[in-house]
Amino acid sequence: MYYTEEDIASAIEAGIFTEETASAFRDHVAKDKKRQTPVDGERFRLVTGFNDIFVAIACLLVLVSVGWIGAAAAPWIGAIAVSAAAWSLAEFFVRQRRMALPAIVLSLAFIGSIPLGWALLAEGIRNASLVATSASASFAAWLHWRRFRVPITIAAGTGTVLAWVIALLIMRYPEAKNWLIALTFMAGLTVFALALRWDATDVARLTWRSDVAFWLHLLAAPLLVHPLFTSLGVLSRQTTSIGQVIAVMTLYMGLALIALCIDRRALMVSALAYVLYAFSTLLKQHGVVSLNLAVAAFVIGSALLLLSALWHDSRRHVLKLLPLAVRKRFPPLR
């Protein structure tokens, strides 16, 4: 049996609990969860039950049909209809029912349909201003966050703001297109710092603030990883030297150390494709042609499984190397 805040509030109104008793009960439950929950398990709310999946599928069907019907009149009307439907559905399934997966679906549908409607209203995405489109997406994310407080909205809004800033910079200085990789990396550092800031507000990872940080880390990872591995020339050549593979593996190990410190695995997951490609290309050059990808996947997958099994012990050894002041900012060991 699970008790919600609404149940506790109802018990207070009925005189069963006093405010002091309810507060003590909340403190007790929070402490008990802190003892039972592994703080370095990187948990986040995605599905609270199969009903989440059921409702999310139903929401997608409604949004697609509404957009289809609206587009019969005009494409931009279909996009606006989707945004209106996503907001209306969120009023019940997100604001009242607090369902995790439908909240993510409806949040992204609303934030994505607003700039799409703007672009279609401007007679095609190519003719629409990228600055205005990304700015409208940022405004949609801000509105949705103010109303529903869905954790993924912060990451979506941050991404649109960065797109708006980069588009504005390129529009003002056209030569900035040549620095797109560097700008992407700077954007990744910005999001990563923001994610760490959210992590610092919930070191024990027991509240929705940890979910916000999770999605921010998920956004920051590809923005950081792609420029780093691009600078090594991993994808720009048909052949891979042993030196390149060593550089790729060294960089991946560095990302793994950072992941162990902050107890977030997004960086490692984002970099995995580059490591697989470099390793399989090297094997192919040395005669392992038909099974190069399979062998690379087996070796790297086995290493990752071993790291997962020894994750807590590995974190313990890595954190011991850090100053105490820095260590306190990261999730404690279980």
C-alpha angles and dihedrals in degrees: 000000000000124000121209130204087256090058092051092047090050091051090051091051090049091052094244092115129030120217089254093050092047091049091050090049092053091049091050093050092047092051091046092051090048090056094046101040118080102234092205095053093094095225123182134171113259106134124015092181143336089277087070090061091044093051093043091055091047091049091051091051091051093046094048093047093046091050091047093051093045092048089059087073096037133332094240091051089057091054093048090048090054091052092049092048092047091052093047093049091047090057089069108023096039108026097038107021097032093212111178106211096039088049090058093045095047093044093054091043092055096043092046099044096054096062090038090056090048092050093047091047088055088058101260138351093261092058094043120094110254089210093056092043095052091043090055089051090052091051090049090051091050092050092048093048093050090054107034109016095215108174096225090057092075091056092045092048092047091052092051092048091052090048089050093050094047092046090050091049093050091047091052095040111026091188088067087083087079089060097049094119091052091046090051091052092049089050089052092052090050093052091044091053090048090050091052089050091055090046090054090058091061109027092163090052098225102128140057089268088076089055090053089052091048093057091044090053088049089054095044096050100071092039089057101035100049096056092044095053092038089059088058090056094237097147100028097071134061092218131050124209125214088246091057092050090050089050091048093049092046091051091047091051089052090052089048091055090052090048090052092050096050094031093232123126101194094100092054094047093049092050095046096089092055092050092048092049095048094045095045091047091053091050090049091053090053097053104274094117110148098036101032095113093042093051092046091048092049094050096044094040091051091050091050092049090051090050090049091052091049096036097117094046091045091051090050092055094044095047091050088065092058127083115261092244090057094041092058090062092061128072111278122244119266 
